[in-house]
Amino acid sequence: MERNVNPEPEVISKPLEDDGTFPNNPSHSLVLYKKAIKFSEGKGADIIEEIFHGNKWGGSWRNGIYPFHHYHSTAHEVLGIYKGNARVQFGGEEGPIMVVGAGDVVIIPAGVAHKNINSSHDFRRTITTDPTLIFLHPYIQFPVQSICRICVQAVLLQPLHWELFRLPDRN
């Protein structure tokens, strides 16, 4: 599994504020890891899912990306692109358009809108969310760089120590 992970992918981080239509996520940036996972033709989906599942990110499924803006209000989403390429707009109608392709991993924080502008006929991705990261309470604040490292560690490198996410005692 480790041999398939690029230890130094190009990292593109985009903070996205509420645009009046979509909440986006002022606390956590969208993060694109270019060429984060290496695989041979026809093996991408299995390798990406093996990496995700091996690091306790389950419930993955395969598909494309909807051709309309949508967001997930309570779940961070991780996309592993295993075939083709797409131009995806993030953050709403005025948001950045990014090209994603085979081997890329995109971490989309809860609330961030995304839409497939166009894609190659063979574009496919596997998606996963993790129930332990679904409800990040507002009083648990991570700097953007920290949440990026946390996600990439959890998704790509090794299981994360979930005790770091325990909520403080309210008493």
N, C-alpha and C positions, 0 to 999 in steps of 0.2 A: 504494500500500500504506500509506504513512504517514498518508494522510488518513483511513484507517479506524481508526487507533489513537488511543484517548483518552489524551492525555498525562498526565492527572491522574485516574485512576480511584480510587474509594474502595478502600482496601486494608484487608483484615481478615486478621490474622495470629494463628494459634492454635498455641502450643506443645503437643505431645501426648506424654506420657510413656508408657512401657510400662505396660499395664494388667493384666498377668498373663496375658493371653491373646494380645494382639497387641503386637509390639515397639514400634510407632509409631516416632518418631524424636526422641530427646532433643536432637540437634544442630541439626535444621532444622525450622522451623515449617511447618505447612500455611498456604498463602497463597491468599486469594480476592481477585481483582481484579474488582470490580463494574463492569459496563458498560465493560470495557476495549477492546472492539472494536465499532465501529459498522458496520452494514450494513443494506441494504434487504431487505424480505421476499423469501425464496427465494434469496438470495445468500450467506447466512451461512457455510455449510460451505466453499464455494469460497474465500471471502475469508479465513477463518481458516486454512485449509490453505495458501493462498498466502503468508500472513504467516509461518506456521510454516516452510514449506519454503524461503522466501526467506531465512530466517535460519538455515539449515542444520539444522533439526529435521525429519527425514524419518520415513518409516515410519508415517504417520498412518493411522488407519482410523476409520470412523464406526459408532456404535452408541449404546446407552443405558449405564446403569450397573447392574451386577448387584444383585439384591434380597437379597443376603446379604453379610456382612462378608468382605472379602478384602483382601490387600495384596500388594505386589510387593517381594520381598526385596532385589533388586539394582538396581532402576531407579526413578528419579524419573519421575513421570507428569504430563503437562500436559493438562488438559481444556479445550477451547474449546466453550462451549455455543452452538449455533447455532439452536436451536428449542425452544420450550416452557420448562418450568421443573420443578424437582424439589426435594424435601427430601432431603438427603443427610446421613447420620450419619458422622462421622469419628472414628477412634480407638477403636472398640469400643462395646459396649452402653451404657457410661456417658458416651460422648463427645458433643461438641456436634453439634447438628443445624443445618445451614445451608441456606438456600434459594438455589439457583443458577438463573439464567435466561439467556435469549438475550443474548449479548454478554459474558458473564462468562468469565473464565479462572481456573482453579484449578490451583495447583501443589501436587502431592501428593508429598512426599518418600518415598523408599524406606522401607518398613516401616509406613507409616501405613495403618491399616484404613479402608475406606470401603464404604458400603452405601446403595443407593437405598431410602429409606423409602416414598416414593410420588412419582409424577410425573404431569404432564399427559399425555394420550394421545399428544401429538405431540413429547414430549421427545426431543431428539437432541443428541449431542455428538460432536466429533472429538477424537481422542486422539493424542498423540505422545510418544515418548521419544527421547532422543538418546544414541547409543552413547558419546559422549565424556563424558557425565555419569553413565553407568550405574554405574561402579565408582569411587566416591569413597573413597579409602583413608582409614582412620580417623585417620591422622596429618596429614591435610590438614583443618584446621579453619577454617570460615568462621563469623563471627558470623551470627546469624539474618538481620539486616538485609542483610548482604552477599550471602548466598545468594539472598535475595529479589530484590535488584537484579540479580544475575548472571542469574537465571532470566528475569526480566521483560525484561532487555536481550536475552538470547539468543532468547527466544520472540517478543517483540513489536517491539523497536526496531531492532536492528542485529546483524549477526554478531558474536559474541564472539571475542575473541582467545584461542584455545585454549592458546596458550603459557603463559598464566597458570595452567593446570592441570597443567603438567608436574610430575612427581614429583621430589623432591629426590634428588640422587645419594646412593646408600647407602654409597659407599666412604668 
